[in-house]
Amino acid sequence: MEKISCTKVVLPGESEEKSSGKIGYKIVSRGIKCEKLRNLIIRAVKAHKSNSSNPASSTPGESRFWTIGITLLLIVMWACGMQSMAFHNAKWPATAKFQFAHPAVLIPERVYRNNGYLTVSSNGGLNQMRSGISDMVTIARFLNLTLVVPELDNTSFWQDNSQFGDIFDVDHFIDSLRDELRIVKELPPTQKEKLKTQPLYQMATRSWGNMSYYYRTVLPVFKKFGIVHFLKTDARLSNNEPLENVQKMRCRVNYEGLRFTPHIEKIGKKVVSILRKKGPFLALHLRFEKDMLAFTGCTEELDKEEVKELTSMRYACPWWKEKEINSTHKREEGLCPLTPGEVGLALKALDIDPEIQVYIAAGEIYGKDKRLDDLRAFYPNLVSL
């Protein structure tokens, strides 16, 4: 037990001064352990009790003295307890707060016969890439493949040169899913040597394919070539896949396996903190950017010059197969994004507070001011780039 030094003990309700006529008791215990001091008082109290059995031997003054003595005992015991806790906290701060730092233990690795290596090029915007990577992990899991950490598309509309490790925590991605499949940062040396003598087999898998397609058509390709590269990752797996465990796997990758780097997470938390300063807010991802309208062919509320500009953009893109698009039919089928004005109507119908702070989380809105004015009419506290 650590030594304490109690210079003065004041009884509850009493001041340190003697102006009230009450006696202030000063206890000096430097060099005396709390346990020893407590034992001395306990022995004295026991002696008093034995004496008090003989009424003639006790006086009112003695009774008052021993009453105060017992109170002092309680105070000293409390002080000793506090001192012990302070010492314990200083020496073992983590355990004092009841926080136990468990060592990071990797989850058991799933053992399976590897049917080949899957390499992929994730295309589209970040959201499409994230969704596509979730599909690729799921496909690799159920085909018993080894997945190489995906490459990110650097030739898209955004001209972003970031790679997987710049955005996502690679080690967490690998370790958090190791009980489902094997993920490696790069091909093993033996496989790299293999590619020196044979070209890498590349394929674009079917859009919205189900697992039956991958078992029947894609798995035999891996067994033949050993290493296969998927040219695209977006919309490769059906959203209506009937197998529940397939959907669970996609969700696990998206919400658990893909975690942003610590640097990005720190910035994200700071941004959210700033956004909250003005109260509740709504981050609105309007899908009304130039490229979205050009490639979907949706021209609702656009003038002739704007339609002409978007059509030219679509024709200038060699990899976009659908050139002639009937905007009216697209819209009737529900395949067009809502206009900003329509989004305002939808939010109003959902009873979203018109005074809420609305932040536009999207690229530059096509026809920026005149289109956003339609939304601002419903939600005046609108902030955009």
Secondary structure, 3 states (H helix, E strand, C coil): CCCCCCCCECCCCCCCCCCCCCCCECCCCCCCCHHHHHHHHHHHHHHHHHHHCCHHHCCHHHHHHHHHHHHHHHHHHHHHHHHHHHHHHHHCHHHHCCCCCCCCCCCCCCCCCCCCEEEEEECCCHHHHHHHHHHHHHHHHHCCCEEECCEECCCCCCCCCCCHHHHECHHHHHHHCCCCCEEECCCCHHHHHHHHHCCCEEECCCCCECHHHHHHHHHHHHHHHCEEEECCCCCCECCCCCCHHHHHHHHHHHHHHCCECHHHHHHHHHHHHHHHHHCCEEEECCCCEHHHHHHHCCCCCCCHHHHHHHHHHHHCCCCCCCCCCCHHHHHHCCCCCCCHHHHHHHHHHCCCCCCCEEEECCCCECCHHHHHHHHHCCCCCEECC
